[in-house]
Amino acid sequence: MKAIIFFITMCFCTTIVSAQSARINALRVAANQGNAKAQDNLGVIYYYGSGITKDNTQAIYWWSLAAELGNADSQFSLGNCYFNGEGVEKDYIQAVYWWQKAAQLENPFAQFNLGLCYSNGNGVDQDLELAVFWYRRAALQGLAKAQNSVGNCYYNGTGIEQNYKSAAQWYLMAATQGLPSAQNNMGMCHNNGDGVDKDYLLAVFWFRLAAEQGNDANAQYNLGLCYYNGIGLDRNRNLAVYWWRKAAEQGNANAQYHLGLCFYNGDGIDKNLAQAVFLWEKAAEQEDANAQYQLGLCYYSGEGVVKDLTQAVYLWEKAAQQGYASAQHRLDTHYNSSKGIVEVIIAIVLILSITITFLIYLFKINQTKLHILTILNRSNKK
């Protein structure tokens, strides 16, 4: 029976390989005859190594031919290769050139990428209004990440007048397509009452949808915050730790800081100073002022680390530079205390100097007196 199954499986696999090989040969024939769609498909096959050895150079070759013939998909793919330096030398200007061609042919992905280029100044002069223009062009074609970007522009007033209501409308369009970052943004809008009614239940609903997709650390952090503070659901410190741990593992600095506090205080998890310090170090490396301040306290008192006043001051200075009031206060206290110690030392040195000078003066007087007495004694003897 096993032999029969093996034989059938081998026949099936051979049939698939043969079919793929026949498809590639057919595409190659059409591509060599100048069929742009076939050239584009052949480029995709070489790029992903589908039934053939992966070869970015060949992918670029076929996409270039199709792009010159006006194939928008190939123009978009060619732009990606230039932007990322795949198969060609990285060249943002060339990437923009090809994305512009594809964008004019209404390729939404190229339009979105152009928006990113104008937003960040990659290959073009930064122009936030043009960024919004291209994001909107892609968004109107239903591209969720473009809709979310338009929402961000309205929310932050970037390249367009700030409008929370419009932001929420665009976020909702992207969120209903399942984009986790847009779902998290909708959660924030409902949490803060920005452009929509404040509704903690809806905030939790959107945070959870995004968090459960597993790749949005911000949503996981926000859901953890809701559980920790009992916002929109019953307070549950264990579930707060659960979601913060997931977000922290993805590098979310806020989650790393708050999870560190939980380990430090034994809140929702067993107390573990070493883990607290580890998490705060991770967050501090990302310039999180809360973590920098807290880690400074650890170095100051020697909790979970070897006591190191220099490192404590260094971390407080980094937090203070970000306007962290508690760190600024700690530094003021430290420097004032140091100033007082220096003043005491200077006073002691001054007193010692005066004392030594006075003793030298007395010594010289005594020496002079002794010299005079010696001369008088000699005179009397004569």
N, C-alpha and C positions, 0 to 999 in steps of 0.2 A: 504493500500500500504506500509506504514511504517513497519507494522508488518511482511509483506512478506519479505521486504528488511532485517529486523532484523533477521528473521528466516534463510534466505539464508546466511547472514554474519556469524551467529553462526555455521551453518553447515560447512561453509568453514573453519572457525577457528578450529573447532573440527577435521576436516579432516587433517589440517596441523599439529596439535598437535599429532594426532594419528600416522601420517606418521613419524614425528620426533621421537616419542617414539619407533616406530617399528624399525627405523634406528639405534637408540642407542642400542636397545636390540640385533640387528643383529651384530653391531660392538662389543658389549661386548662378544658375543658368539665367534666371530672370534678372538678377542683379547685374550680370555682365552685359545684358541687353539694355541696361539703363532704366530698369524699373525701380523707382525711388523707394516704394514700400518694401520691396524685396531687399534692397540695400539696407534699409533701416532694420528690418528683421534679422538680417545676417549680422549686422553690427551688434544687436542685442544678444544673439546666440554666442558670438565671440566674447562679448563683455562678461557674460555670466557663465560661460563654459557649459552651455546646455547641449549635451551630446557631442561635444567637440572640446578640444583643449582650449582653455581660457587664454585669450590673446588680446590685450588692450590695443596693441598696435593695429591689428586687423580690424578691431571694432572701430577705431578712429578712422581707418581708411574707408570703410564702407559708410560710416556716418557722414564723413566729409563729402563723399559723392552724393549721398541723398540730400544733405543739407544744401549743397550748391543747386540742387534741383528743386529746392523749396519745400522739403519735407520738414514740418515743424517739430515732429518728435525727434528727428535726428539733430536738428538745430539745438534743441533743448539738451539732448544728451551730449552733444559736442561741447556746449557751454559748460556742462557739469565737469567734463574731463579737463577743460582748461582751468576751471576754477579750483579743482582739487589736485591738478597735476597728475592725472591718471593717463598714461600712455603718451603724454605730451608734457612739455615744461609748463609749470603753473603760470598762468597769465590771466589776470583779472580783466584786462581790457578786452582780450579775445573772448573771454567768457561772456562779458556784457554784450559784445558785438553779436554773438550768436543768440543769446537770450532775447535781445531786442528784435531780431528777425523772427524768432519763434513767437514772441509776445504779440507782434503785429499780426500774426496769423491766429491769434486768440488761444495760444497755448497757456492755460492757467498756471501751470507750474513755472514756466518761464516768466510769466508776469509777476508771480510771487517772488521769484528769485531776484528779479529786477528791483522789486520793492526793497528787498534786503540790501541790495547793493547801494541804492540811493540812501537808505537809512544809515548804513555804516561807512559809506564812502569807499566802497571796493570797486576799483576800475572806473569810477566816475566821481565827480565832485559830490560831496554830501548835499542832498536836497530832500528835506523831510516832506515837503509838499508833493514832490514827484513820487516819493516812497508811498504816500497815501494813495496817490493816483493809481499806481500799479497794484497795490494791495486790493484796492476797490475793484479794479478790472477783473482780477482773479476771483475775488469774493463773490462778485455778481454771477460768476459761472458756477458757484457752489463749492469752491475749494475751502474746506473748513479752516485750515491753518491761516488762510488769507483773511477769512471772516474774523478770526480771533485777533489777527494783527490790526485790522481796521478798528476793532473794539478797543485794543490797547491804545491806538492813536487817539481815539475819542476820549478814552478814560484819562490819559495823561496830558492831553492837549498838545500832542506831538505832530506838527505839520498841519494841524487843523484845530479849530476852536474846541476847547474842552466841553464835552457834553456827556454826562453820565448816562442819560436815558438812551442816547444813540449807542453808547458803548455796550450797555446791557442788551440792546436789541441784536447787535452783531454777535455778542458772546452767546446769546441764546441760539442763534442760527447754527453756530459752530458746535455748541454743546449738544444740541439735539442730533447732531451727526456722530456723536460719541467722542469728540476730541477732548481728552482729559484736561488739558490746560485751560480750555474754554469752560469746561464744567467747574473747574476750580475757581475761575474768574466769576462765574455766575454765583457760586457759593459766597465769594467775597462781597459781591454786590448785595446779595440778600442779607449777609451778616452785618454790613455797614449801612444798608439802606441807600445805596448809591444807584440812582436811576430806576430803582424798583422799591416796593415796600420792604421795610425791614422785616425779615421773617427767618427766625433761627431754624425752624423746622426745614424750610426749603434750603437754607444754607447747608445744613447737615446732609440733606438729600443729595445736593450737587457735589459736596466734598466726598461723600461716600462713593458715588458713581465713579468719580475720577480716581479716588484712592484704590478702589478695588481692581482697577485696571493694572495696577502694580508699577507703573512707570512714572507717576507724577508725585514726586516727593513733597511738593508744596501742599498738595491736597491731603496727603497722608499726615503731614505736620499739622495742618489746620483741623483735620478730623480728630487727631490726638488732643489738640488744644480744647476742642469742644467736649471731649470726654473728660479731660482733666478738670475743666471749670464747670461742667454740667450745663453747657449752653446748647439748647435744642434737643437735649436728651439727658438721661440720668447720669450723674457723675460716676465715673468708673476709672480709677487711677490705673488699674491693670491694663485696661484697653487703651488708655492714653499711652502707656509705656509700649504696648504692642505696636501701635501705629507710629510712634516716634522712632522706635527701633528700625522699622522698615524705611522710614524717611532718612534716618541717620546713615543707614547702610548705603544709601544712594548719594551721600555727601551733603545732605541738607544741613546747613550750619545751625539754623534755629532749632531743628530737632536734636542735633548733637548737643547743643547747650542745654536744652530742657531735659533730655534724657540723662545728661551728666548730673543735673540737679537731683533727679530721681535717685540715681545711684548714690549721690552724696548724702541725701537725707533718708535713704531707705524708704522712698515714697512710691508704692506700687511695685516695688522690687526690692530684693535684698540689698542692704547697704554694701557698697564696694567703692572705696576711695580710689583704688587704682583704675577702675573703669571710668569713674568720674573724671579723673585727670586725663585719661586717654581721649575721652570724647571732647573735653574742653580744649585739648591741644589741637585736635582735628578742626574744631570750629574756629579757634584762634588763628590758625594758619589761613583761614578764609576771611580774616579781618573782622570776625564777629566780636564787637566790643564787650558784650556781656561775658563771653567766654574768656577774653583777655583779662578782664577785671577779676573774674572768679579764680582763674588760674594764677593770677598775681597773688591773691590771698593765700592760695595753697603754698606757693613758694615763700611767702612772707612768714607763714606759721609752720611750714614743714609738714603739711598734711598731704599724705600720698606721694610726696616728693621730698628730696633732700632740701633742707632750708637754704634759700639763696636770695638774699635781699636785692642783689644786683638784677637778677632775673625778674623779681617781683616788680621792681621799679621800671624795668624795660617794658613789661607787659602793661603796667598802669599808664605809662607814657603813650603807648600805642592806642589804648582805649581812650585816653584823655584827648588825643588828637582828633578823635571822632566825636568829641563833645560829651563824652560819658561823665556825668557829674560826680558820681561816687569815686571814680578814678582820679579826677581832678582834685577832689577833697583829700584823698589819700596822699597824693603827691604833695599838696600844700602842707599837710601835717608832717610828712617825711622831711621835706626840705626845711621847714621851720625848725623841726627838731634837730636836724643836722646843723642848721645855722646856729642854734643855741649851743650845741656841743662845740662847734668851731670857736664861738665867742668865748666859751669857758676855757678852751685850750689856749686861745690867744692871751686871755687874762692871766692864766697860770704861767705861761711863758714870759709875759711881761713882768710879773711879780718875781719870778726866778731871776730874770735878767737884772732887775733893779737890786735884788738881794745880792747877787754875785758882784755887781758893780760896787755896791756899798762895802761888801767884805773885802774886795780888792783895794778900795779906798782906805779902809781901816788897816789893812796889811801894809800899805805903803806908808801910812802915818807911823805905824809901829816901827817900820824899818828905818824911817827918817829919825825917829826918836832914838833908836838903838845906835844909829850912826853918830848922832850928836853926843850921846853919852860916852861912846867909845873915844871920840876926839877929846872930850873934857877929861876923861880919865888919863889919857896920854899927856895932856897939858899939866895936870896935877903932879904926875910922876916926874916931869922935868923940873 
